[in-house]
Amino acid sequence: MSAAPKSATLPDSEGMAVRRDIVTSTSHAAYIKPANELPVTRATFDQVMVPCFAPAPFIPVRGEGSRVWDQTGRMYVDFASGVAVTALGHAHPAMIRALTEQAHKIWHVSNWFTNEPSLRLAQKLVDATFAERVFFCNSGAEANEAALKLARRYANDRFGPQKARIISTQNAFHGRTLFTVTAGGQAKYASGFGPNPAGFTHLPYNDVAALRAEFAAHGADICAMIVEPMQGEGGMTPGTPEYLQAARQLCTEHEALLILDEIQSGMGRTGTLFSYMQKGIVPDIMTSAKGLGGGFPVGAMLTTADIASVFSVGVHGTTYGGNPLACAVASAVFDVINTIEVLDGVKARHALFMEGLKTINARRRFFCDLRGEGVWLGCELDTPWRGRSMDVLKAAGEAGLIVLVAGPDVVRLAPSLVITLDEILEGLARLEAALSRALN
């Protein structure tokens, strides 16, 4: 597959064919700061922000589709989507329209009230999934926090306080609250904060034998299992059908709840609305965020009416969950993604990405494995380049490309679901240049 820029067609977000000429220049009209705007640079971050992050040396200021421009006007192809968040790319017209319309109506109400956008979004999620009840929050961590609390409350009320053990997997990632970071089982995120919540067991991912042994030994005490259908932070490793189906079977047999963390894998990223729909299983609780809002902060926990009934008034809550602005935008995102055109388009883009990555690898073997589903891909570095994923990420930025990593050995790609062929080709050309620069 040629990496040369050219024009082509792919289904766009409305299912119509689009034709776009790739922007080959890495420059654009420079960002013009309004006269009354406080000047800031990357150095400002080090002066005023808590150092929880190490951001790139450039600051994005504008985006369109899968392209982003920084303060100097330089253009970057976006293969990251804000860590699988901007599912429809930047400045999607349906999202702008929804946000603008809702901004002229009502921005916030407390949870002493309900609101129309949240009810409409909840109805769409219920109609499209296994769920009968929805709880809205602001992030994936909060959605998982709610799911874990619900699972423990359900087990406590139905079976007694002894049924509190939660099964998770090694190298999982479920959020940054103390409860969810403990569920994730990665010491680098959980250490140094004092005693962690008790009652978690972490097992190897995709290990059916270990899972069966754990349930055989402690099934009466297990209230839930939380698992990603495909591990993202843990190396972009898909869950095997045998493993996920065993998890479903064992949870059912031992009256435990199966929680699927679809924070990253959901909202069309793997080619179906949610990943469980292609795995042959149905969860008891499912969490969603990231792509759900397309860039506007929103999270959701979905479950059945029976399980939800143990959360009576006042048992759990949130200030901003179900915010009208967030739900109006998320509803527009849902309407675009939940179409045959877009979901089939994700599968077509997967094939294009894999073809391009294999072509790069044929010219020079950078990767020992290319894996993933839909537009959620992991490129595992070959033996000579182990531990160098951050070098590739930095070189990609220098080449005008935004990518992610999934640990020290895996370059992660999570572009927009509606990225054009031109953007794919240009991004792959820049990725090859970055690989050559970083892994010399």
N, C-alpha and C positions, 0 to 999 in steps of 0.2 A: 504494500500500500504506500503510495507516494505521500510524503509529508509536505509536499508543495502546496501552498495556498491555492484554493480554487473554489468555485461555487457549486452548490449541490442542494438537494432537497431532503427534508426530513419532516415528519409531522410536527407542527408547532403546538403550543399549549392549547389551541382551540381545535386541534385535529386537522387543520388545513395545511397544505404544502406551502412552505416559505422558501424564498431564495434570497440569500444574503451574500454579499461579497465580503470576504474576510478583511479585517483591518490589519494590514501587515506591518504598519508602523508601530513602534513602541512609544511614540509620543502622541500627545493630543493637546488641544488648547489647554494651557496651564490653568490650574485652579486659581481663580481670582478671589481673594479674601475680601469680604465687605469691609468698608472703612471702619465700621464700629465693632468689628469682631476681634476678640482677643487673639493675638498671634500665638500659635503653639507649634511645637516640633516634636520629633521623637524624643529629644532630650527632656522635654517637659514631663514625659512619663516618669523618668527616673527621679525627677524633682518632687512630684506631687502624688504619685500613686503608690499604694502598698505593693511591694514587689512579689506578687503572686504569679506574675507572668513575665515572659521575656519576649515582647513583641518584636516583629520584624523592623528593620531600619526605615521602612517607608510607611506612610499613613494613607490608606485608601480614603478617598473623599467622594467618589462618585462611581456608580455602577450601572450597567445596562446589559441585560441578558447575562452572558457568562464572561463579560469583560469588566474590569475595574480600572479606574485611573487614580493615581496618587497625587500628592500635592504639587508635584512638578509637571503633571500632565502625562506621565508615562503610563502606558497601557499594559495590563497584566491579564492573561487568560486565567479564569478561575476554575480550577479543578477541585476546590475544597468546599465551596458553598457554606462557609462559616461552620465547618465540621458537620456537614450533612443537614444544614438548616435552611438555606435559601433554595428550597426545592424547585422553585420556578424562576430562579435567577434573580437578578437585581432589577428593581423598578418595573415589575410586571404590571401591566395595565389593569388587570382585574383586581389586584391587591390595592393599587393606588385608588381605584374607583371606590372600593369597599371602605377603605380607611377614610377617604375624603367625605363620603356620604355619612358615615357614622360620626365623624368629628363634628358635623353640624347638628347632630341630634343629642346624644348624651355620652359622656366619657366614662363615668364611674357611678356605681351605686353600691352601697354596702350589702353584706349578705343578709340584711333584714329584708331585702327585696330580691326579686329575680329580674331578669331583663330579656328582651326578645332575642338579641343575637346569640346569647348563651343557650337559650332553649332551642333555637333553630339548629345550631351546631350540634347540640346533644342529640337531637332527633335524627340528624343525618348520620352520626356515628352509630347510633342504635340500629337504624335501618340497614346499615351496610356491614355490620359485624355481628358477632355472637352476643354482644352486650345488651343489657336491658336498663342499665343505670350508668351515669357518667358523673364524675367529680372533676371539676376544673381547678387548675392551679396555675403556677407561673413558670414552671421548669420541669425538666425530667427528674431531677433529684427529688423535688416535692411530690411528683407523681409516684415515684418508687417508695418514698417515705409513707405516703398514704396507703399504697398497696401492702407494704409490710405490716403497718399498723392494723389494717383491715384484716389481714390473714390471721394475725395473732388474736385480735378481738373475736373473730369468728370462731377460732378453735377454743378460746377460753369460754365463750358463751355456750358452745355446743358440746364440748368434750371435757372441759376443765382446764385449770391453769398448767397442768403438767405437759400439755400438748403445745409446746412453744418452740421446738427446735426448727430452724430454717436451714434448708440445703441451698448452697450456692456453688459456684465453680471457681476454680483457680483462674487467675488472670482476668476475672470479670470486672466490669465497670458499671456501677449503678448510680453514681452520683457522689456529691461531696458533703452531704450532711453526715453526722457521726454514725447514724444508723445505716445509711446507704453505703458509706465508705467501708464500713465493717462488712456489709454484705458483699462488697466487691472483692474482698480478700487479697488486695495488693498492699503489702506492708508499707510501701513507699508513700501511699496516700493516707494510711491509717495510723502510723506510728507518731508518737510525740504528743498525743492529745489526751493522755490519761487513760483510764479504763474504758475499753470499748464495750458496747452492748454485748451481752452474753447470748449464747444459744445458737451460734452459727457453726455450720460444718462446711468446709470447702473441699470439693472433689475435683478430680481432673475432668476437663471438658471432653465430651464425646466418649467417655469411658463408661460403657453400659454395665460392665461387671462391677465396677466400684459403686455405681449407683444402686444396683440390685443388692449388693452387700450392705450398704448403709441402711436401706429400707428394711432389709431382713433383720438387722441388729437393733434398729431404733424406730421402726415404723410407727409404733404407738405414740411416740413423742414428737413426731414430725408434723408440724402444722402446715408447712408450705415449702415449695421449691421455687426459687427465682432464677431465671435463666434467659440469656439472650439467644434468639434463634440463630444469630451469627455474631460471634464476638468481634467487636470493633476495636476497642483499645487493646484487646488481648491478642492482636495479630491478624485480624481479618480472617477468622477461621469459621467457615459455615458449620452449623450443627448438622450432623448426619441425620437422615430420617429415622434410622434405627434408634439413635440416642434420644431424640425428641419424642418419639413414640413410646419409648420405654419410660421416659419421665412422665408422660401422660398416664400410662397404664399404672405405674407404681403409685402415683398420687391418688388416682381413683381407688385403687385397692386398699390404700391405707388412710383414706379419708383426709388427705392433705390437699391443699389448694396449689394449682400450678399457676405461677405468675410468669407471664412472658414480658420481658423488658423489650418493647419495640420502639424505644426512644429514637434510635438511629435507623433500625431496619424497617420502620413503618412508613406510612404515607407514600407508597409507591416506589420506594427506593430499590426494592428487589424485584419489581415487575408485577407485583400484586399490591392491592391497597395496603395490606399488612402481610408480613412474611408468613405468619402461621397458616395463611390461606393456601400456601403451596407446600406445606409440611405434613399435611394429613392429620393435624391435631387441632383441638380447640382448647384455649386456656380457660381458667376460672376468673382470672384477673389479668388485665393487660394495661400497660402504660404506654403513653405516647407524648411526644413533645417535639423539639427540633423542627423537622419538616412540617409539623402540624400547623404552625403559624407562618411558615415561609420566611421567617426573619423577625416576626413580631413575637415577643415572649408569651408563650402559652404552653400549658401542659394538661394532660388528662389521664385519669384512671378510669378504666372501663371494667364493668363486672356484671354479674347477674342480680336480679331483684332479691333473691334469697340471701346471697352473701352481703349485699349492700344493706340489708335490713338491720344488721348489727351496729351500723353507724347511725345511732339516733341523734336527734337535735342536740348540738353542743359537744358531741364526742370528738369531732374533728372539724377543722375549719381553715379559712384563709381570708385575707383581706382583699387581695386583688384577683383571686381566682374567679373565672367567669366574667372578667372585665369586658364591657361591651365593645370597646375598640378591638381588643385581642380576638374576641369571638367573631366579630364581623369579618376581620381579615382572614382568620382561620377558615371560616365558612366559605369564603371566596376561593381560598387555596384548595379546600376539599372539592369544590365543584369542578375546578380545572383538572385536578389529579385523578379523580374518580371517574375516568372516562376510558373507553376502550382505546381511543387514539393515543392518549398519553401513556397508559400502562403498556400497551403493545410497543409504543415508541421507546420505552425504557429497555425492553428486551432487544430491540433493534440496535440501540446505542451500546448495549453490552457487547454485542457481536462486533461492532465497529471498534470499540476500545480494545477488545481482546485481539482482533486482527492487527491493529496498529502496534500494540505492545509486543506481540509475537514477531512482527516485522523488525522492530527495534532490536529485539533480543537475538534475532537471526544475524543481524549485522555485527553485533557485539554482545556477548552473553553477560548482561548485567544481572539477570534474575534467574533464580533456581526454581521459582514457582510463581505462577500468575493465577490468582483465585478470587472468588467473590461472586456476587449475584447482582443482576441489574447494573445500576450505575453506582456500585459500592464495591471497589476493587482493591485488592492487596497485592503489591508487587514485592515479593521477598527477594532480598539481595543475595546474590550467589556468594559462595564461600570466601573469595578474596575480599569481598566488600562488607562482610558482616560487621554490624555495629556502626554503619556509616549512613543510616537513613537521614539523620539531621544534616549531614553534609550535603545530601541530595536536596533536601528542603531549602537550604540556604542558597545553593547554586541555582535552584529553580527560580527563586525570587530574583536573583541577578539576571536570569534569562527571561524574565517577564512572565513567570508562571507561578501560580499559587497551588501548592499541594499540601498534603498532610503526612504524618507518620503514624504508625501503629507499633510502637516499640522501636528498639534500636536497629532492627533488621528489615522492617517493612515500610515501604512507601505506600501511602494510602490515597486513593482517588475517590472523591465523592462529589462529582459535579452536579449541576442542575439536571433535573429530570428532562428538561426540554432544551438542553444544550444543542446547538446546531452542528451539522457535520463540519462546517468551516471552522468552528471554534474547536471541535475535537482535533481536527487535523493540525491547526496552528498550535494547539496546546501540546500535542504529541511531538511536534517538531521541536518545540522549546524544551520538552522533557528530555528528549534525546541529547540536546545540546547541554542541558544541565548535568545529565549522567556522565557525559564525556568529560565535562569540566571537573566534576566532583570526584569521579572514580578514575583518575589518571594514574 
